[in-house]
Amino acid sequence: MSRFCGNLDLPHHIRRAATTIAKLAVDLDIVAGRSPVTVSAGAIYLACNAGLDIKKRKTAKEIGQICGAAEVTVKNTYKLLLPRAKELFPKDFQFAYSIAFFPLARLPIPLAFFPLARLV
């Protein structure tokens, strides 16, 4: 995870969040049958969408190229993580955007459940 995040030039708080997300996703059996590389890529994509400004975010394609996973695989893993995102992030994580505004987010969850720093 650290190597992937380093190669993507991600800030420390995103690296820490991605590591936490990946570990919890495995522990909660959300990503059963997925390879560690795939889980890492999906966790990085989720953390980037949550904690980075739109201009600084990495695309699924960029993450996939660095991690060695196909873009569609990164997005599919992200889709597995997204419904349980609230419980996967570290408790002290500073969200740049609400989970409801993440790409592909079609969750029936009230916005009150998520910190909201700003909207685009």
C-alpha positions as CSV (number, residue, x, y, z in Angstrom):
1,M,0.0,0.0,0.0
2,S,2.7,2.4,1.0
3,R,4.6,1.9,-2.3
4,F,1.4,2.4,-4.4
5,C,0.5,5.6,-2.5
6,G,4.1,6.8,-2.8
7,N,4.2,6.3,-6.5
8,L,0.9,8.1,-6.8
9,D,2.3,11.0,-4.7
10,L,-0.6,10.9,-2.2
11,P,-0.5,12.8,1.1
12,H,0.0,10.9,4.3
13,H,-3.7,11.2,5.5
14,I,-4.8,9.5,2.3
15,R,-2.2,6.7,2.7
16,R,-3.4,6.2,6.3
17,A,-7.0,6.1,5.3
18,A,-6.5,3.7,2.4
19,T,-4.6,1.3,4.7
20,T,-7.3,1.4,7.3
21,I,-10.0,0.9,4.6
22,A,-8.2,-2.1,3.1
23,K,-7.6,-3.8,6.5
24,L,-11.2,-3.3,7.6
25,A,-12.6,-4.4,4.3
26,V,-10.8,-7.7,4.6
27,D,-11.7,-8.1,8.3
28,L,-15.4,-7.4,7.5
29,D,-15.3,-9.8,4.5
30,I,-16.5,-7.1,2.1
31,V,-13.9,-8.0,-0.5
32,A,-13.9,-11.8,-0.2
33,G,-12.0,-13.4,-3.1
34,R,-10.2,-10.2,-4.2
35,S,-6.5,-10.1,-4.4
36,P,-4.5,-7.8,-2.1
37,V,-3.6,-5.6,-5.0
38,T,-7.2,-5.2,-6.0
39,V,-8.3,-4.4,-2.5
40,S,-5.4,-1.8,-2.2
41,A,-6.4,-0.2,-5.4
42,G,-10.1,0.1,-4.5
43,A,-9.2,1.4,-1.0
44,I,-6.9,4.1,-2.6
45,Y,-9.6,5.1,-5.0
46,L,-12.1,5.4,-2.2
47,A,-9.7,7.4,0.0
48,C,-8.8,9.8,-2.9
49,N,-12.5,10.5,-3.6
50,A,-13.1,11.3,0.1
51,G,-10.1,13.3,1.1
52,L,-8.8,15.1,-2.0
53,D,-9.9,18.1,-4.0
54,I,-11.3,17.2,-7.4
55,K,-8.2,18.6,-9.1
56,K,-5.8,16.5,-7.0
57,R,-7.8,13.2,-7.2
58,K,-6.4,10.2,-9.0
59,T,-8.5,8.4,-11.6
60,A,-9.2,4.7,-11.4
61,K,-7.1,4.3,-14.5
62,E,-4.1,6.1,-12.9
63,I,-4.4,4.0,-9.7
64,G,-4.8,0.8,-11.7
65,Q,-1.7,1.5,-13.8
66,I,0.4,2.0,-10.6
67,C,-1.1,-0.9,-8.7
68,G,-1.2,-3.3,-11.6
69,A,-5.0,-3.7,-11.8
70,A,-7.4,-3.0,-14.6
71,E,-9.5,0.2,-14.4
72,V,-12.7,-1.7,-14.3
73,T,-11.4,-3.9,-11.5
74,V,-10.5,-0.8,-9.4
75,K,-14.0,0.5,-10.0
76,N,-15.7,-2.8,-9.2
77,T,-13.8,-3.1,-5.9
78,Y,-14.7,0.5,-5.1
79,K,-18.4,-0.3,-5.7
80,L,-18.1,-3.1,-3.1
81,L,-16.5,-0.7,-0.6
82,L,-18.8,2.3,-1.1
83,P,-22.0,1.0,0.6
84,R,-20.0,0.5,3.8
85,A,-17.7,3.4,3.5
86,K,-18.9,5.1,6.7
87,E,-17.6,2.3,8.8
88,L,-14.3,1.9,6.8
89,F,-12.8,5.3,7.3
90,P,-10.7,6.2,10.3
91,K,-12.8,8.1,12.9
92,D,-10.6,11.2,12.7
93,F,-10.6,11.3,8.8
94,Q,-11.2,14.8,7.4
95,F,-13.6,14.4,4.5
96,A,-13.3,16.9,1.6
97,Y,-16.6,15.7,0.2
98,S,-19.6,13.8,1.6
99,I,-19.8,10.1,0.6
100,A,-23.1,10.9,-1.1
101,F,-21.2,12.9,-3.7
102,F,-18.6,10.3,-4.5
103,P,-18.5,9.0,-8.1
104,L,-21.1,6.2,-8.6
105,A,-22.7,6.9,-5.2
106,R,-26.3,5.9,-5.3
107,L,-26.7,5.3,-1.6
108,P,-30.0,5.8,0.3
109,I,-28.2,7.3,3.2
110,P,-29.1,10.7,4.7
111,L,-26.4,13.4,4.4
112,A,-26.6,13.9,8.1
113,F,-24.5,10.7,8.6
114,F,-21.4,12.2,6.9
115,P,-19.2,15.2,7.6
116,L,-19.5,17.7,4.8
117,A,-16.6,20.1,4.3
118,R,-17.7,21.7,1.0
119,L,-19.7,21.0,-2.1
120,V,-18.7,21.6,-5.7
